[in-house]
Amino acid sequence: MARFIVKFSGKEKDTLRNTMKKNLFVAGVLAGIALFLSADVMSAQTRTLRIVCYNIEDDTGTTTPLPGLIAPYNNTEDVGEGGVLEGIGEEIINGDPAQPIDVLALEETTSNPTTVQPIVNGLNIFYSNYNYLYPSPAGYAMSPYQATQDGGNTSGNGPNALVYNTNTLQLLASVGIATPTGGVPSGNGMYRQCVRYEFAPAGVTPNTNNEFYVYVSHYKASSGTTDDADRLGEARIIRNDESTNCPPYARVLYVGDYNPDDNSVEAGYQTICSNAAPDGILQGQGVDPLNIYWTATSSAATNINWSVSTTNQKILFMLSEEGYDLRYRDDLQVMTSNVYYQVSGGLAYVPGTYHSFANNASITYGSSVTASGNTALNDLDPVKTNATGLNASILYTDLTDASDHLPIVADYTIPLPAPAITGVNLAGNNLSLTVTNGITNAVYTVFAAPSLTSGWTPVATDVPTTGNFTLILTNAVTAGTPQQFYLLQPR
């Protein structure tokens, strides 16, 4: 009598965050063959997301992406090369594996067709050429909503926009909050419209445990009490919008170019980090990971000067502008406390991954990222860079040409449903597995091994268009095979 043991588990991007419990039981007797089921039951699995905010300096003077953003500076005609955006996807961040960008929040664009569509096209061409380097495919789209700005989109430094990976995320909503009316007191302080984006993982039904929100802003620049009041006005609008339009305990990221001319004491910045919205609702408090890095507490310290020459590495690590003359901290990803502290049941920050791309405080204040001794990009994945030809030296140059800002990058995890085997059947020599609670359009592979300590061999693959599907293992039953283990793995 041949014995077939089916072993399966859920796994996403090598992330096993939960303890697995093993069960062994008789599933039935099929065609005279005793069939046993050995199940690794996992309470949850996660998908890792790489989220980036980037002021790309495409305004009325330069309306299309600058050289180096999606193509190396010395080869601007070949959008099949990835430039800075490729490099972000090839970085191993504090041990977190390299992966393509999942959310690219943009400041200083002009219009979707002029500025954003070329970025989408360039990323899709690049990853269609190099998808074999990654366990999951990448396919990009942009938010159809283009933000507005005071005076129309042809003036100022350009409105906000967003690009996302459709194979990892579904964009549920893009909402422009308030109408930009310019400076206070006659206006509301918002010059470039902030947009609230709502996301859930691709391939699953959205719910309160897997949805999250991203506010993308570009606050008023310059110094003085008038500009301070404008930034405060926008921050108040954002926090009140979150308290009104997001559910309690929502997972929220407040990203963009904050222009905090008064550094950490800036009233607008402190409003985002306040425990209550201006309307008094205790919801949506932002946490700045680099403020905690400075203070080792959860408070938003008011004594950090990001715009004065220093040798303090904690401050040097925060600087994001200008890439060719690092001396300011303008760009931030602030997150609600449930994200930062990895509260179970939703979007969670991966500790140690927040950083200004290409700045690890290894160069002095006011230096260019191209300066010798910059070790920030020593963490590029060698397998991927060997295949694509990218290296740190090229990337440093690309960064100084693509924008006057550095991208702000951080990794997060989002929960996914754990697939379950609910049926096993034999038809001749073929074994079929009925799977429920799966992920639509995920790639499911069945691996086989004669023992738990043997090497695993892929024997079947499926890309289901629904969450419930059947996998057929052709000729799984062969004479003389005493037992076989099977592992079901999505990616």
Buried (B, 14 or more C-beta within 10 A) or exposed (E): EBEBBBBBBBBBBEBBBBEEEEEEEEBEEBEEBEBBBBBBBBEBBBBBBBBBBBBBBBBEEBBEBBBBBBBBBEEBEEBBBBBBBBBBBBBBBEEBBBBBBBBBBBBBBBBBEBBBBBBBEBBBBBBEBBBEBBEBBBBBBBBEBBBBBBEEBEEBBBBBBBBBBBBBBBBEBBBBBBEBBBBBEEBBBBBBBBBBBBBBBBBBEEEEBBBBBBBBBBBBBEEEEEBBBBBBBBBBBBBBBBBEBBEEBBBBBBBBBBBBBBBBBBBBBBBBBBEBBBEEBEBBBBBBBBBBBBBEEBEBBBEBBBBEEBEBEEBBBBBBBBBBBBBBBBBBBBBBBBBBEBBEEBBBBBBBBBBBBBBBBBBEBEBBBBBEEBEBBEBBBEEBBEBBEBBBEBBBBBBBBBBBBBBBBBBBBBBBBBBBBEEBBBEEEEBBBBBBBBBBBBBBBBBBBBEEEEEBEEBBEBEBEEBEBEBBBEEBBEEEEEEBBBBBBBB
